[in-house]
């Protein structure tokens, strides 16, 4: 069995970082309605994407599409998560109040209908 060469292992570093950043950015966008989860995923993905982009630029790689996507998608997930987390209450639906339904009180008392006799 042959061991992978060191040039092959260093070739996968930017792609691996960028792929991890894309995955975390996708999760951040999918969980953007839960800012407590989307902000950490987006932040970590943005750091990994930036690191992958820097490594790709320093090694002068030709394919920068993965690293750029690894920066853009987590940044978008982080921005949406922060925007939804810091939105004023007037822009967000009041979920606690919407779940309750209270009918208006009637001036007449409620009288249950008479029970039907069983056959």
C-alpha angles and dihedrals in degrees: 000000000000124000118233112258120247092245090056092050093049090048091064097050099084092041092049093049091046093047091050089049091050091050093049091046091052091050090048091053093047091049096042091118087064104056092182088067103029097054096057092043091048093046095050090044091051091052092049091046093050090048091050091049092050092048091049093049093047092050090045096233121181098218107070095153095095095047092047091049088047089060100039101048097049090044089054092047091048092049094049092046092050092045093052093042094052099037115128115254092249091065096047123070116251098241096178093054094041093057093061122074118193116178120216112266115258120227089225121069118244114255117189117230117256117269117254117237116247116246 
